[in-house]
Amino acid sequence: MAAQSARVAVVGGGIMGVTLAYKLAQHGLDVTVYERGENLGGLAGYMPYDGVRMDRFYHTILSSDMSMQTLIEESGVKDKLHFTATKQGFYDNGQIHPFNTPVDFLRFPPLNLFQRFRLGLQVIAAQFESDWEKMDTQPVEKWLLRVSGRGVYNKVWKPLLRAKFDSTAENVPATYIWSRLRRMMGTREGVTSTEMMCYLENGYYTLIEALAKKAEALGVTFHLRAAIEEIVIEDGRAVGVRVGGQTQPYDAVISTLASPILGGLIPNAPADFRALLAKQQYLGVLCPMLILKERLMPYYVLNITDDSIPFTAVVETTNLIDPQHVKGYHIVYLPKYIAPDNDMANWPDEQVKAEWLKHFRRMFPDYDERSIVEFIVQRARYVEPIRPMGTRHEIPPIKTPVSRLYMGNTVMIYPELGNGEAVTRYVSRLVEQIIPEIPAWNVAAHPV
Ligand SMILES: Cc1cc2nc3c(=O)[nH]c(=O)nc-3n(C[C@H](O)[C@H](O)[C@H](O)COP(=O)(O)OP(=O)(O)OC[C@H]3O[C@@H](n4cnc5c(N)ncnc54)[C@H](O)[C@@H]3O)c2cc1C
């Protein structure tokens, strides 16, 4: 017996790899996914704790994330999706200020009346500006200074940029704040401007697991603890993957890995393509996760404008997720985005814990520390893509210069942000480009 369907290896079992495998299987391809980790999910994966699953990193789905919600419905887990009104605040000069309603905005003490007006103008300007190419050609600092003015810039935007880029935002285009403002405004409902967010019971992994089951039903095979050692290229064509020292042949290989990781797996690809992958920039993240017995604060996110504090926000996800789904615990993350040259990336966990707790105590002097059950340092190296101004032409292509080697990852998603919504939408672009190529692969009959 022989089957004509093309055999494809998908490298990486994060949200992109799993969604892609499912979509390609729907087109009749014979797909195998290789994931280095013990579980699927990648950055959106989970950590088992006390018999429940908790997101390794805080993850929310916005009420405007339609691609995610469609996938959730298709995977049959819509009944596990909950919408909640969330709150946010600002920590400024030793004080916590709510920042949710128009009244909070009008009262926001760190800014005077005129500055508040200019901040409002910035938010409105982002909603009215639809030409992202125009945003791409102006420095973010210049755009913010022009609309918000120096006072608002120093008080609000500068700390947020520092939080996001871990250094100067000199070469960063305006698209970054513009995309964020537009995305966040999409979560607000009605005149009260309540911010609506969604969560899945037991985290993002609930979707990934359901999607993987659907994919398996369509014939997809998942290999866990299967780190690809090389994507085998012969005569300019991807012919398979090497895993566990063995070469597995495929008609095509699709990588969902971060660009520099892919670059290290393709020694036989053209040198200029490997150089292009190596120069793609990402920030990493150092993200301690606190498991608490008692609630810390009423906010989902508390933005920090004080640059003496090493972490840049406090995110209490159990103000979104009902604590009953995580055994009544309260979960807090204290993230710090890390530039590649920041020495903090090499700090041992104990040093991170000592430094972080010192500032945590300063911020929450009344919180009883005996409520901290665990302090777990989570880290990741390739998290937030950075696309400096004038480098749009350096975005790697889906169809690589190696025949039958395709790629997709967050560095290629621009000017949108690299979140689950954008990733799952990008999968459709991958599928659109790959499927029409299949006839040219001249797939031989495979024994089954
Ligand atoms: C702190 C934080 C907060 C976030 N918050 C949100 C949020 O609120 N909402 C949202 O939508 N998104 C959020 N995101 C972003 C979201 O996690 C990412 O957009 C998404 O997970 C990216 O998925 P991916 O599949 O492209 O990449 P990844 O998840 O990085 O997947 C790549 C996979 O490849 C595997 N791999 C690497 N090397 C190999 C190899 N040699 N062989 C085989 N496998 C390999 C990795 O183990 C990994 O599983 C957040 C991310 C972080 C870090």
The ligand as an ORCA input file, in Angstrom:
! r2SCAN-3c Opt
* xyz 0 1
  C       6.320     36.568     30.211
  C       5.460     36.323     28.996
  C       4.145     36.774     28.967
  C       3.349     36.579     27.836
  N       2.048     37.000     27.886
  C       1.245     36.727     26.838
  C      -0.141     37.032     26.904
  O      -0.627     37.519     27.925
  N      -0.930     36.756     25.823
  C      -0.418     36.182     24.704
  O      -1.177     35.934     23.754
  N       0.895     35.887     24.604
  C       1.738     36.138     25.642
  N       3.061     35.811     25.562
  C       3.611     35.416     24.258
  C       3.359     33.944     23.904
  O       3.851     33.115     24.921
  C       4.088     33.661     22.583
  O       3.563     34.481     21.577
  C       3.889     32.239     22.088
  O       3.974     31.302     23.117
  C       4.948     31.936     21.029
  O       4.757     30.624     20.558
  P       5.736     29.963     19.525
  O       5.233     28.609     19.255
  O       5.951     30.872     18.374
  O       7.173     29.927     20.252
  P       7.687     29.052     21.489
  O       6.656     28.968     22.526
  O       9.016     29.625     21.850
  O       7.878     27.596     20.856
  C       9.055     27.133     20.279
  C       9.223     25.691     20.702
  O      10.393     25.141     20.087
  C      10.993     24.241     20.996
  N      12.389     23.997     20.581
  C      13.461     24.823     20.684
  N      14.555     24.233     20.169
  C      14.167     23.015     19.694
  C      14.837     21.959     19.022
  N      16.150     22.004     18.746
  N      14.121     20.849     18.695
  C      12.798     20.766     18.972
  N      12.109     21.744     19.610
  C      12.782     22.868     19.961
  C      10.857     24.978     22.323
  O      11.016     24.065     23.404
  C       9.457     25.546     22.220
  O       8.482     24.673     22.739
  C       3.882     35.938     26.691
  C       5.192     35.462     26.719
  C       5.983     35.631     27.864
  C       7.364     35.061     27.896
*
